[in-house]
Amino acid sequence: MTWWALLYALSMLARYHPGAWAAAIDVNRSEHATALEQLLAEAVSTVPALVLEVLRTAP
């Protein structure tokens, strides 16, 4: 659930505040860009496995 909430919040930031999102992921200006990049890379590998686990255990 935490992954969903985090990714949903980031997607809303990107959709409704694209300027703020672009500034946040600009590695030359933002101190948070590297952390966001690592977070999103982790999500790409973790979230599909979690979804598959839920699908396999669903009745």
Secondary structure, DSSP 8 states (H G I E B T S, - for coil): -HHHHHHHHHHHHHHH-HHHHHHHT-TTT-TTHHHHHHHHHHHHHHHHHHHHHHHHH--
